[in-house]
């Protein structure tokens, strides 16, 4: 067991000495969890194969699931990739720093383990002062998947990181809760037209505006398990984002969703199960389950996204057996939220009909 140091830092103006301490750990090949605008990441020197291997081990992450490589400046991208096309330059100018990960053909500089043996690498610049300070002080790209045990809901607070990884990693930079709450959008630029492999913090609509042509990979909107030979992106291949409880997702029109959720909650209750309902402000008072939590208003998907993983973890601490979750609109951040909920449910989706 390691001792995991908790370093509290100011999210706007991170203390230099704490950042320096964390950067020294990264350079030594150790593991440091740090906040980004999306979720907390678990960082290792992306060019140090031993450190990256330790990262997979700490997270119990399958070796065929490549992490995203984070950099502090656009200039850091050049040595990691074969070429940067004008399209990529446009996207980097407009969306970086921010919750957009771009997939490039990788250069020889990047170790095999960092890209799970693929010929591509996923890169982004996070929009968070602590993450940027750490990246710039470390003087190396940092491979950083979410800082949790693989398959669990991603961490949006340092306490979630410690619930999963205390004693398994060297340090956590704690700068309070993350602002977006779902991971970055992953866009594959090695195919034509570019393809969204994972919807996330940068909405499809925003990318469409810039690129005109952009596709959603079938896996991004899948309603059932899609067999994947080789994952070109994190969050694609394995079961993700799931609490210990069974999750059932109810999709449809809101009036039909309400009826169906209530019906399912009553039926699970009769089986003697402790039932949680993941509702919204508009519907929460309608349900009489053991634990009812609201994601926020259906009209504010930013708040909904920010609360998603935190609430999935809360259901675990309440010890519920089953969580029945309301489906949301598929636009804006709703697409990312629904992608996470479908995966959390293991594609246990109930379609609610209004008639």
WOQUICOR-V129072 format. One line per field, one symbol per residue. ss: DSSP state (a for helix, b for strand, c for the rest). phi: phi as a letter, one per 20 degrees, with the letter a starting at -180 (. if undefined). burial: b if it has 9 or more other C-alpha atoms within 8 Angstrom, else e. A space follows every 50 residues. Layout:
BEGIN
ss=???
phi=???
burial=???
END
This chain:
BEGIN
ss=ccccbbbbcccccccaaaaaaaaaaaaccccbbbbccccbbbbbbcccaa aaaaaaaaacccccccccbbcccaaacaaabccccaaaaaaaaaaccccb bbbbbbcccccaaaaccccbbbbbccccaaaaaaaaaacccbbbbbcccc cccccccaaaaaaaacccccbbbbccccccccccbbbbccccccbbbbcc cccaaaaaaaacccbbcaaaaccccccccccccccccccccccccbbbbb bbcaaaaaaaaaaaaaaaaaccccbbbbbccccaaaccccbbbbcccccc aaaaaaaaaaaaaaaaaccccbbbbbcccccccaaaaaaaaaaaccccbb bbccc
phi=.eeefddfcffecffgffffgffffgffnedcebecfebfdddbgfedgf fffffgfgeleffedfeeedcebgfffgfecfbdfggffgfffeddfrec ddddfeeffefgffdlmeeccdcbdfdbgffffffffflbfdfbffebfg negfedbfffffgecgndcebcedcnffeencfffddeeeccfgceebfa fdfggffffeemdbdefgffcfdbgdfcfcfebfmdedfcmeffffdddd dqfgffggfffffffffffffneeddcedcgfcgffdcffcdcdfpffec fffgffegfffgfffffemfebdddffcfedlfgffffgfffffelmedd eeded
burial=eebbeebebbbeebeeebbbebbbbbbebbbbbbbbbbbbbbbbbbbbbe bbbbbbebbebeeebbbbbbbbebebbbebbbebeeebbebbeebbbbbb bbbbbbbeebbbbbbbeeebbbbbbbbbbbbbbbbbbbebbbbbbbbbbe bbbbbbbbebbeeebbbbbbbbbbbeebebbbbbbbbbbeeeebbbbbbb bbbbeebbeeeeebebbebbbbeeeeeeeebbbbebbebbbbbebbbbbb bbbeebbbebbbebbbebbeeebbbbbbbbbebbeebebebbbbbbbbee bebbbbbbbbbbbebbeeebbbbbbbbbeeebbbbbbbbbbbbbbbbbbe ebeee
END
